[in-house]
């Protein structure tokens, strides 16, 4: 999709979000088409809720978060098949894998172990491994990343390449408030078992978080060499315990 087409799409989403009280399951036409197109772009990895610039700063595409929020208004509750035995679930967000065959899985190039849950509009890059885990809508999981057993990747969270999210790790989702940025784990990070990174914090490239580390916006991050205290961002190649 060209830059012009993306600009047109984002403008439609922005207008619809301003008038969201009138958006519902009966809405048809331009708004529904724009939301569907946005979700498909997210699902394919062609666009991301946030991307890193050459200067290391992250830019958040708020209109894509708005598209995800609008999708809740457009989608009716329905039966989701595949529960234990002959049971089902009741939701308005389908699985990313809904309707997939061998061809789609082979083309996607990642491993999806039984009982992993990935919601539509989340992107999973080639060579990623999903153990029984949960990846929420709008999230991005980079190439070669391991999402280990019972790990959770929250809505719109951004996970880089060759990251290891150990068992039970929680990466917080951020859809609202609208001005808040997503939680970000950059490339080549190791997040220890049962750790939590939330509230739009950023863990920079190559960092290691020990087991059971909890980081939110109010968590003090102390540089042992200088004593400097920072908040909301773990510097590159840090070890946090």
C-alpha positions in Angstrom: 0.0 0.0 0.0 1.4 3.4 -1.0 2.0 6.3 1.4 -1.0 8.1 -0.2 -3.3 5.1 0.4 -2.2 4.9 4.0 -2.9 8.6 4.5 -6.4 8.1 3.1 -7.0 5.1 5.2 -5.7 6.8 8.4 -7.9 9.9 7.7 -11.0 7.7 7.4 -10.2 6.0 10.7 -9.6 9.3 12.4 -12.9 10.6 11.3 -14.7 7.5 12.3 -13.2 7.5 15.7 -14.3 11.1 16.3 -17.8 9.9 15.5 -17.5 6.5 17.1 -20.7 6.8 19.1 -22.4 6.2 15.7 -20.3 3.1 14.8 -21.9 -0.2 15.6 -22.5 -3.7 14.2 -24.9 -2.3 11.5 -22.3 0.1 10.1 -21.4 -0.6 6.5 -19.4 1.0 3.7 -16.3 3.2 4.0 -15.8 2.9 7.8 -16.1 -0.9 8.0 -13.9 -1.3 4.9 -11.2 1.0 6.4 -11.2 -0.9 9.7 -11.0 -4.2 7.9 -8.1 -3.0 5.8 -6.3 -1.7 8.8 -6.7 -5.0 10.7 -5.5 -6.9 7.7 -2.4 -4.7 7.4 -1.6 -5.2 11.0 -2.2 -9.0 10.7 0.2 -9.2 7.8 2.9 -7.1 9.4 2.8 -4.5 6.6 2.1 -1.8 9.2 2.8 -1.7 12.9 1.3 0.2 15.8 4.8 1.5 16.5 8.1 1.5 14.6 11.6 2.4 15.6 13.4 5.1 13.7 17.1 5.3 12.8 17.6 7.6 15.8 16.3 4.9 18.1 13.0 6.8 18.9 9.7 5.0 18.5 6.8 6.5 16.6 3.3 5.4 17.5 0.6 5.2 14.8 -2.3 6.1 17.0 -4.7 5.7 14.1 -4.0 2.0 14.1 -4.9 1.8 17.8 -8.1 3.6 16.9 -8.9 1.1 14.2 -8.5 -1.8 16.7 -10.9 0.0 19.1 -13.4 0.7 16.3 -13.4 -3.0 15.4 -14.9 -3.8 18.8 -17.9 -1.7 17.9 -18.3 -3.2 14.5 -18.0 -6.9 15.4 -20.9 -8.8 16.9 -20.5 -11.5 19.6 -20.4 -14.9 18.0 -19.5 -18.6 18.6 -15.7 -19.3 18.3 -15.2 -22.9 17.7 -12.3 -25.1 18.9 -12.9 -25.4 22.7 -12.1 -28.5 24.7 -14.2 -31.4 23.6 -17.2 -30.0 21.6 -17.3 -26.7 23.5 -16.7 -23.3 22.1 -16.0 -19.7 23.2 -18.1 -16.5 22.9 -16.3 -13.5 21.6 -16.1 -10.9 18.9 -12.4 -11.3 17.9 -11.6 -14.3 15.7 -8.4 -16.3 15.9 -5.5 -15.3 13.6 -5.6 -18.9 12.4 -9.3 -18.9 11.6 -9.7 -20.7 8.2 -6.0 -21.4 7.9 -4.8 -24.6 6.1 -1.3 -26.1 5.6 -0.6 -23.5 3.0 -1.1 -20.5 5.3 1.0 -22.0 8.1 3.8 -22.9 5.7 3.8 -19.4 4.2 3.8 -17.7 7.6 6.8 -19.7 8.7 6.4 -19.8 12.5 5.6 -22.6 14.9 2.3 -22.5 16.7 2.2 -25.1 19.5 -1.3 -26.5 20.5 -3.2 -24.2 22.9 -1.4 -21.0 21.9 -3.9 -18.2 21.3 -3.3 -15.5 18.7 -6.0 -13.0 18.0 -6.6 -11.5 14.6 -4.5 -8.4 13.8 -1.5 -9.7 15.7 1.6 -10.3 13.5 3.9 -13.2 14.1 7.2 -13.2 12.1 8.9 -16.2 10.5 10.8 -18.5 12.7 9.0 -17.3 15.9 7.9 -20.1 18.3 4.6 -19.8 20.2 4.4 -22.2 23.1 0.9 -22.4 24.8 0.8 -18.6 25.2 -1.4 -15.6 24.4 -0.8 -12.8 21.9 -3.4 -10.1 21.8 -4.7 -8.1 18.9 -2.5 -5.5 17.3 0.7 -7.0 18.8 3.9 -7.6 16.8 6.3 -10.5 17.5 9.6 -10.4 15.6 11.6 -13.0 13.7 13.0 -15.8 15.7 11.4 -14.8 19.0 10.3 -17.4 21.5 7.1 -16.8 23.4 7.3 -19.4 26.1 4.6 -21.3 28.0 1.9 -19.1 29.6 3.6 -15.9 28.4 1.3 -13.1 27.4 1.9 -10.4 24.8 -0.6 -7.6 25.4 -2.6 -5.6 22.9 -0.3 -3.6 20.5 2.9 -4.6 22.3 6.0 -4.6 20.1 8.4 -7.5 20.5 11.7 -7.5 18.5 13.8 -10.1 16.8 15.4 -13.0 18.7 13.7 -12.1 22.0 13.1 -14.8 24.6 10.0 -14.3 26.7 10.3 -16.9 29.4 7.6 -18.9 31.0 4.8 -16.8 32.5 6.2 -13.5 31.3 3.6 -10.6 31.0 4.1 -7.9 28.4 1.4 -5.3 29.1 -1.1 -4.1 26.5 -1.9 -0.5 25.9 -4.9 0.5 23.8 -6.2 3.3 26.1 -5.6 6.0 27.1 -5.0 6.9 23.5 -1.9 9.0 24.1 -0.1 6.1 25.8 2.6 4.3 23.9 2.7 0.5 23.6 5.0 -1.7 25.7 8.2 -2.4 23.7 10.9 -5.1 24.0 13.6 -4.5 21.4 15.8 -7.0 19.6 17.9 -9.7 21.4 16.4 -9.3 24.8 15.9 -12.0 27.4 13.0 -11.6 29.8 13.2 -13.9 32.8 10.4 -16.2 34.0 7.3 -14.5 35.6 8.6 -11.0 34.9 6.2 -8.2 33.9 6.9 -5.2 31.7 3.8 -2.9 31.5 2.5 0.7 31.1 4.3 1.4 27.8 7.8 0.9 29.1 10.7 0.2 26.7 13.3 -2.5 27.2 16.2 -1.6 24.9 18.2 -3.9 22.7 20.2 -6.7 24.2 18.9 -6.3 27.8 18.4 -9.1 30.3 15.7 -9.1 32.9 16.1 -11.6 35.8 13.4 -13.8 37.0 10.4 -12.1 38.6 11.4 -8.5 37.6 8.4 -6.1 37.5 8.8 -2.8 35.5 6.2 -0.1 35.2 6.4 3.6 34.6 7.0 4.3 38.3 9.7 1.7 38.8 13.1 3.1 39.6 15.8 1.8 37.2 19.2 2.4 38.9 22.5 2.5 37.1 24.9 0.7 39.5 27.9 2.5 38.1 26.7 6.1 38.4 23.7 5.9 40.7 21.5 7.6 38.1 17.8 6.8 38.5 15.6 6.7 35.4 12.0 5.6 34.7 10.1 3.9 31.9 13.1 2.7 29.9 15.8 0.1 30.4 19.0 1.2 28.6 20.6 -1.1 25.9 22.5 -4.1 27.1 21.5 -3.8 30.7 21.1 -6.5 33.2 18.1 -5.9 35.6 17.6 -7.9 38.8 
